[in-house]
Amino acid sequence: MRSLYFRVFVITIYTITLSSLLGFVVSNMYYHWKLKPYNDVKLSGIAGHIREFVQRNPELLQSYLQNAADLGYQLYLYGEDGTGTFYGGAFRRPELPQAVVDEVLEGGQYHGVAGFPSHLLITGYFRNSLENSVGLPLEAGDKRYALFLRPDVSLQFGELRVFFAMILVLSILFSIPYFLLSTRYLVQPITFLTEATKRIAQGDFNLRLPTRRKDEIGQLASHFQIMSSQLERSDKARKEFVANVSHEIHSPLASIQGFADTLLQDELDHEQRLYYAGIIGQEARHLTALSRQLLLLSKLDHDKQAIAKTLFSVKTQLRQSLKLLDWQLTEKGLAVRMQIPADLNVFGDEVLLMQVWSNLLSNAVKHIAEGRSIEVKAYEENGWTSVHISDNGNGIPEEQLPYIFDRFYRGDGARQRGAGSTGLGLSIVWEIIKLHGGEIKVQSSVGKGTAFLVRLPKINKTTGRSSNS
């Protein structure tokens, strides 16, 4: 398999080659379009000066043409007697149609440079052929000639061509090591990221990537490291969740199994059988509540679009939640004060939000001493519907507040299930509020009580959607 390092290097060389070819083609097109006519006019002018001098000094014809050839021109002189003489460097293609020669000899002009065929990959300027020249008639004394002229490129630009060829070759040779190093610099972070993905796949999240670069590669490495940290936290949370679920299921199952075996003993009296059967029923109800809440959490995690939002009365729903707790309130002699406008509505899933109020109110009832009170308030503010549930119970220690919404967290530290708690109630509340685009806050002081504030976005009457969504 070809490495990315090799691919980048090949693409770089390919790009340079293609760019050079395109540059040559465009330059050649510019020569044929713009420079070729100009070059033809210039050479015709030079041939005209030669003709004027020779016509004034016919005896200097041969020496003057030789001097012109030494100065960097290729010349062909054809006489009316049918003889032709070349001066200067040899033409690679010395053939020229006889009709062209006869036409110039009879007084016409030949513009072979301007009329040279245009080819994308053939540079007309360097085409060393007699056809690529200019021709003028010339008279020396009583003799007529046809003079053809073009620049001797090898003589005029020979050293310059070698110079530029050397620049091109050395540039390529010096560029190859640079390309190798620069490609390695570009590819090396990708190699690190590839190795990092392998380590993450193997469960190793302890990564250190080069994040000091300020370009896209550096940003990618930085985001990849952040992703790795988040995956590590998610993996740790998943393992803790599995361990907690195993613990929560194992304990009641062990109790059910133990007391069921005890019930099989013949020497037990009726009261003992009732006692053990009651414990088995209590543990079975705990397992039922646990499974029901785990299913709800799973639904909230994986089916976030399944909530059915409607507009309903906050006051009516909170009263229903309190009715479900009526016997507990009466048993502990708790007072409930409610301040909720009758026309205050909330836009959300009625079933899920009922779960929120039930969890918050039942927690308040469980953790408050007899004879104390619970206060429930609801109001509108800045596009939000706010529900405030507070009590004057024992409160929550400050060091426990950051963890109360974690799954299976219990503030008592001993993980007792005597009160029937699964440690998932506030986690469910958190997930439901988050699904509704709202927020929940808690304030508590030991010995003074606890207050939960739930804020939900109001419905927009024109769009039918939450005003803060």
Secondary structure as GFF3:
##gff-version 3
##sequence-region A 1 469
A	DSSP	alpha_helix	4	30	.	.	.	ID=ss1
A	DSSP	pi_helix	31	35	.	.	.	ID=ss2
A	DSSP	alpha_helix	36	56	.	.	.	ID=ss3
A	DSSP	three_ten_helix	58	60	.	.	.	ID=ss4
A	DSSP	alpha_helix	61	70	.	.	.	ID=ss5
A	DSSP	beta_strand	73	79	.	.	.	ID=ss6
A	DSSP	beta_strand	84	87	.	.	.	ID=ss7
A	DSSP	alpha_helix	98	105	.	.	.	ID=ss8
A	DSSP	beta_strand	110	111	.	.	.	ID=ss9
A	DSSP	three_ten_helix	124	126	.	.	.	ID=ss10
A	DSSP	beta_strand	134	140	.	.	.	ID=ss11
A	DSSP	beta_strand	143	151	.	.	.	ID=ss12
A	DSSP	alpha_helix	153	201	.	.	.	ID=ss13
A	DSSP	alpha_helix	216	263	.	.	.	ID=ss14
A	DSSP	alpha_helix	270	302	.	.	.	ID=ss15
A	DSSP	three_ten_helix	304	306	.	.	.	ID=ss16
A	DSSP	beta_strand	309	313	.	.	.	ID=ss17
A	DSSP	alpha_helix	314	324	.	.	.	ID=ss18
A	DSSP	alpha_helix	326	332	.	.	.	ID=ss19
A	DSSP	beta_strand	335	339	.	.	.	ID=ss20
A	DSSP	beta_strand	345	349	.	.	.	ID=ss21
A	DSSP	alpha_helix	350	366	.	.	.	ID=ss22
A	DSSP	beta_strand	373	381	.	.	.	ID=ss23
A	DSSP	beta_strand	384	391	.	.	.	ID=ss24
A	DSSP	three_ten_helix	398	403	.	.	.	ID=ss25
A	DSSP	alpha_helix	425	435	.	.	.	ID=ss26
A	DSSP	beta_strand	439	445	.	.	.	ID=ss27
A	DSSP	beta_strand	449	457	.	.	.	ID=ss28
###
